[in-house]
Amino acid sequence: MSTPQPQATKVDPSAPRPPRKPPSAAGRYLFLFLLGLVIGIITVVMLLRSLEGRKTWQDHYPTAAMQLMSAHTAQLRQKLDANRCAATDVLPHLQALRMVGNDLDPAFPDLRDSTRFAGHTGSYRATLDQVLSSPPMNCAGLKSTLEAIGGDCKACHGDFRG
Ligand code: HEC
């Protein structure tokens, strides 16, 4: 009595091969869609870069002034957090903030004629003039100075920042 051999599915080399599947239309469309997507993204990035490159200093002026003010107030806040409130730590930033105050009117030529805008720029400069005439001597002083400056930032943003 012989043990039954497992039925091995042997491939008969002489049997005809099953026909290959034709390439699916869905696969082709997906490929074309992805190709179009990549080309589209590259085109948009190039377009945006060329638009950015065409901007003049007048276009950058308002953002540049604001970013500079933001950089100096942020550094003052860092000094406060690090408990470093000596005049040598804070004066350079306060002076820079005062200087950028002169740029506010030319940086926003559309708003220059608004008396309310002029009021805000004047008030900002007055705050910094006052701060520079009696600079903060310790961290408590720096804290209230930062609050006063922040109040001027907020007041103008409340009226003019869209
Ligand atoms: C006299 C008005 C005025 C004062 C004072 C002012 N800002 Fe602004 N700020 C604006 C206006 C207007 C915009 C909107 C600019 C725009 O979108 O073109 C703005 C925008 C900004 C922005 C966003 C800039 C960007 O990248 O789009 C920052 C950050 C900023 N201000 C920081 C400050 C800080 C910090 C202070 C105070 C130290 C301050 N601003 C004081 C008018 C002012």
Residues whose N, C-alpha, C, O or C-beta is under 5 A from the ligand:
A	BS01	HEC	P62 T63 M66 M69 S70 T73 L104 F117 H120 T121 Y124 I149 D152 C153 C156 H157 F160 R161
